Amino acid sequence: MISPKGASLSPSVSRQRRVFLLAAAVAIGGVLALAPRSLTAPLPDQVELAELTWVEVRGLIEHGFTTAIVPSGGLEQNGPHLTIGKHDRIVAYTAKRIATALGRTLVTPVVSFVPEGEYDPPSGHMRFPGTIGVAPEVFAGTLEGIARSLKAAGFRTICFIADHGESLPVQNAVAERLGREWARDGVKVVSVKGYAADPAQLAWLRSEGESPASIGQHGGIQDTSELMAAYPAGVKLERWAERPAWSELTGVDGDPTRASAERGRRLLEMKIEAAVSEIRAARGDLALRGPASD
C-alpha cells in the first residue's frame, strides 16, 4: 500500500527497507570479495633482481623498468695477491652503479662460470688451481637462457656486460643472434663492448707516468686498483712482497705494487661511464644525463 504524500512509513515497512539494504550491501561485498584481484606491492628502491619478489619485479616492469643488465665475471687465478672472485666482485659493483645511473634498470646475479681455457692439457688460467671454466657453448647457452627468461618477463633492452675479456667473443655472438631474432618484437640485446674501456684506461695510466711493463695485462695495476676500490677485502698485496723468493709462475703480468684504491675508483668510473653511454644510445634515450654518480 502506497503511503499518502508526506506520510511517514510504518515501522514494519522501515525495518523491511533496512533489511533489504543490508542484504544488498552484503551481497555486493561478497561479489567484490570474490572478484579476481592482482597481487600488488610497493615499488622497491632496489636494482638487484634477485633481492625482489616476483610481484615487485612485475610492478617495476609495468612502471617502465624494462632494461636488464646481465653481468658476467669469472673465477680464475689472479696471482697470489688477488682473490679468485676478482671479476665477480668488480662487475657486481659496476653493474649496480650502471643500473642506478641509467634509471629504470634491474641487474641479474653475476654469471660466474665463463670460458677460462682448455681442460686437458690445461691452458690459460686453467693451469692454476681454483680456476673454474666452462666451454664456450655452455657460456653461450647460459646467456641465451637468461635473455629468453628476461624477454618472457617483459624486459625490452637486455644488456650483457663482461668483466673477463675472454667472454667477449661469445657474448658478442649471442647478443647479435638474439638481437636479429627479436628485432620484430622490439626487444634489443646489447653486448656492451665499451665497458672494457681499455684504451682510455691505458692512456690515463700512461699519462700518470706508467709504462706498458708496469701496467701489465693481468693482475697488475688495473686489476689490483679496481678490486681495491670495489672490494678491498679481496686484495692481499702484502703477499706480493715475497715474490723474489718464488721459482714458479705467479699468473701476474705488471706491477701491482703501483696500484691504489684512488686509481681504482678512476679506472672504474671510465668503465661505468662508457657502459652508461653505450646503453643509453642503444635504448634511444632522448636526454643523456651527466657522469654516473654513487
C-alpha positions in Angstrom: 0.0 0.0 0.0 1.4 3.4 -1.0 1.5 5.9 1.8 -0.1 9.3 1.2 2.4 12.0 0.2 4.2 13.4 3.2 3.1 10.4 5.4 5.8 8.5 7.3 6.4 4.8 6.7 5.1 2.3 9.2 7.8 0.8 11.5 7.4 -2.6 9.8 8.0 -1.1 6.3 11.0 0.8 7.5 12.5 -2.3 9.0 12.0 -4.2 5.8 13.8 -1.5 3.8 16.7 -1.6 6.3 16.9 -5.4 6.0 16.8 -5.2 2.2 19.6 -2.5 2.0 21.8 -4.5 4.4 21.3 -7.7 2.4 22.1 -5.9 -0.8 25.3 -4.4 0.7 26.4 -7.9 2.0 25.7 -9.4 -1.5 27.7 -6.6 -3.3 30.6 -7.0 -0.8 30.6 -10.7 -1.4 30.8 -10.3 -5.2 33.6 -7.8 -4.8 35.5 -10.1 -2.4 35.2 -13.0 -4.9 36.3 -10.9 -7.9 39.8 -11.7 -9.2 42.4 -9.1 -8.0 46.1 -8.9 -9.0 48.8 -9.1 -6.3 50.4 -5.7 -5.8 53.4 -4.4 -3.8 55.0 -1.0 -3.2 57.7 -0.2 -5.8 61.1 -1.0 -4.1 64.2 1.1 -4.1 66.3 -1.8 -5.3 68.1 -2.7 -8.6 69.2 -6.3 -7.8 66.6 -8.6 -9.3 67.4 -11.5 -7.0 66.5 -9.4 -4.0 63.0 -8.7 -5.2 59.8 -10.8 -5.2 58.2 -11.7 -8.5 55.3 -9.3 -7.6 57.8 -6.4 -7.2 59.5 -7.3 -10.5 56.2 -7.3 -12.3 55.3 -3.9 -10.8 58.6 -2.4 -11.8 58.3 -3.7 -15.4 54.8 -2.1 -15.5 56.3 1.1 -14.4 58.9 1.1 -17.2 61.8 -0.8 -15.6 62.3 -2.7 -18.9 66.1 -2.7 -19.1 68.1 -5.5 -17.6 71.8 -5.9 -17.1 73.4 -9.3 -17.2 76.9 -9.1 -15.7 79.4 -11.9 -16.1 82.6 -12.2 -14.2 84.8 -15.3 -13.9 86.5 -17.5 -11.3 90.2 -17.5 -12.2 93.6 -17.2 -10.7 94.7 -13.6 -10.3 98.1 -14.1 -8.8 99.0 -14.6 -5.1 97.6 -11.2 -4.1 94.0 -11.1 -5.6 91.2 -13.5 -4.8 89.8 -15.8 -7.4 86.4 -13.9 -7.5 88.0 -10.7 -8.6 86.0 -10.3 -11.8 82.7 -11.2 -10.0 83.3 -8.6 -7.3 84.2 -5.9 -9.8 81.4 -6.4 -12.2 78.8 -6.8 -9.4 79.9 -3.3 -8.2 79.9 -1.7 -11.6 76.6 -3.2 -12.7 74.8 -1.7 -9.8 76.4 1.7 -10.4 75.4 1.5 -14.1 71.8 0.5 -13.4 71.4 3.3 -10.9 72.8 5.8 -13.3 70.6 4.6 -16.2 67.4 4.5 -14.1 64.5 2.0 -14.6 67.1 -0.8 -14.9 67.5 -4.1 -13.0 70.6 -6.3 -12.6 70.6 -10.1 -12.6 73.0 -12.1 -10.5 76.6 -12.3 -11.8 77.3 -15.2 -14.2 80.5 -16.6 -12.6 81.1 -19.5 -14.9 82.8 -18.4 -18.2 85.4 -19.7 -20.6 88.9 -19.9 -18.9 90.9 -22.2 -21.2 91.3 -25.9 -22.1 91.0 -28.7 -19.5 93.3 -31.4 -20.8 96.0 -30.4 -21.1 95.2 -27.3 -19.1 95.8 -24.0 -20.8 95.4 -20.3 -19.8 94.1 -19.8 -16.3 93.1 -23.4 -16.1 96.8 -24.2 -15.3 96.3 -22.7 -11.8 94.2 -24.4 -9.0 90.9 -22.6 -8.2 90.1 -21.5 -11.7 86.7 -22.8 -12.8 85.9 -22.6 -16.5 83.2 -23.8 -18.8 83.1 -24.5 -22.6 82.2 -21.5 -24.8 79.0 -23.2 -25.9 77.9 -23.7 -22.2 78.5 -20.0 -21.5 76.6 -19.1 -24.7 73.7 -21.3 -23.6 73.6 -19.7 -20.2 73.5 -16.2 -21.6 70.8 -17.2 -24.1 68.7 -18.8 -21.4 68.9 -15.7 -19.2 68.0 -13.4 -22.0 65.0 -15.6 -23.1 63.8 -15.5 -19.4 64.1 -11.7 -19.3 62.2 -11.3 -22.6 59.4 -13.5 -21.4 59.1 -11.4 -18.3 58.7 -8.2 -20.3 62.2 -6.7 -20.5 62.8 -4.8 -23.7 66.5 -4.0 -23.5 68.9 -6.8 -22.3 72.5 -5.8 -21.8 75.4 -8.2 -21.5 78.4 -6.8 -19.6 81.6 -9.0 -19.3 84.5 -8.2 -17.0 86.5 -11.1 -18.3 88.0 -10.4 -21.7 87.7 -14.0 -23.0 84.0 -13.8 -22.5 83.5 -11.1 -25.1 83.6 -13.2 -28.3 80.8 -15.5 -27.0 78.8 -12.6 -25.6 79.0 -10.6 -28.8 77.8 -13.6 -30.9 74.8 -14.4 -28.6 73.8 -10.7 -28.5 74.0 -10.4 -32.3 72.0 -13.6 -32.9 69.2 -12.8 -30.4 69.1 -9.2 -31.5 68.3 -10.3 -35.1 65.8 -12.9 -33.9 63.9 -10.4 -31.7 64.1 -7.3 -33.9 60.5 -7.6 -35.0 59.4 -7.8 -31.3 61.2 -4.6 -30.5 63.5 -6.3 -28.0 67.1 -5.2 -28.1 70.1 -7.3 -26.9 73.3 -5.3 -26.4 76.8 -6.6 -25.9 78.3 -3.6 -24.0 81.7 -3.6 -25.7 82.7 -0.2 -24.3 82.6 -1.4 -20.8 86.2 -2.8 -21.1 87.5 0.8 -21.5 91.0 -0.5 -22.1 92.2 2.3 -24.4 91.0 5.0 -22.1 92.4 3.3 -19.0 95.8 2.6 -20.6 96.1 6.2 -21.9 95.3 7.6 -18.4 97.8 5.3 -16.7 100.5 6.3 -19.2 99.7 10.0 -18.5 100.3 9.1 -14.9 103.8 8.0 -15.7 103.3 4.3 -16.1 104.8 2.1 -18.8 103.4 -0.9 -20.6 105.6 -3.1 -18.5 104.4 -1.7 -15.1 100.8 -1.6 -16.2 100.8 -5.2 -17.5 97.9 -7.3 -18.8 96.7 -9.4 -15.8 96.8 -8.9 -12.1 98.8 -5.7 -12.5 97.9 -2.0 -11.8 94.4 -2.1 -13.4 93.1 -5.3 -11.8 94.6 -4.6 -8.4 93.4 -1.0 -8.3 89.9 -1.8 -9.4 89.5 -4.5 -6.8 90.9 -2.2 -4.1 88.1 0.2 -4.9 85.3 -2.3 -5.4 86.2 -4.9 -2.8 89.3 -4.1 -0.8 89.0 -7.4 1.3 89.9 -9.3 -1.9 93.4 -7.7 -2.1 96.3 -9.2 -0.2 99.1 -7.1 -1.5 101.5 -8.0 1.3 101.9 -11.4 -0.3 103.5 -9.9 -3.3 106.5 -8.7 -1.3 107.6 -12.3 -1.1 107.9 -12.5 -4.9 111.7 -12.6 -5.2 111.8 -16.0 -3.4 109.4 -17.7 -5.8 110.6 -20.0 -8.5 107.2 -20.7 -10.3 104.8 -18.7 -12.4 102.7 -16.2 -10.5 100.0 -15.6 -13.1 100.6 -11.9 -12.9 101.8 -9.5 -15.6 102.6 -6.0 -14.4 103.4 -4.3 -11.1 100.6 -4.5 -8.6 102.5 -2.5 -6.0 101.8 0.6 -8.0 98.0 0.1 -7.6 95.8 2.1 -5.3 92.1 2.5 -4.4 92.2 6.0 -5.7 93.4 4.8 -9.1 90.9 2.1 -9.0 88.0 4.5 -8.5 89.1 6.5 -11.6 89.5 3.3 -13.7 86.1 2.0 -12.6 84.5 5.4 -13.5 85.8 5.0 -17.0 84.1 1.6 -17.4 80.9 2.8 -15.8 80.6 5.9 -17.9 81.4 4.1 -21.1 78.7 1.5 -20.4 76.1 4.0 -19.4 76.7 6.0 -22.6 76.5 2.9 -24.8 73.3 1.6 -23.2 71.6 5.0 -23.4 72.4 5.1 -27.1 71.0 1.6 -27.6 67.8 2.5 -25.7 67.5 5.7 -27.7 67.3 7.9 -24.5 66.3 11.4 -25.5 68.0 13.1 -22.7 71.5 11.9 -21.8 72.4 12.7 -18.3 75.9 13.5 -16.9 78.5 11.2 -15.4 77.4 8.3 -13.3 77.3 9.1 -9.6 77.2 6.9 -6.5 
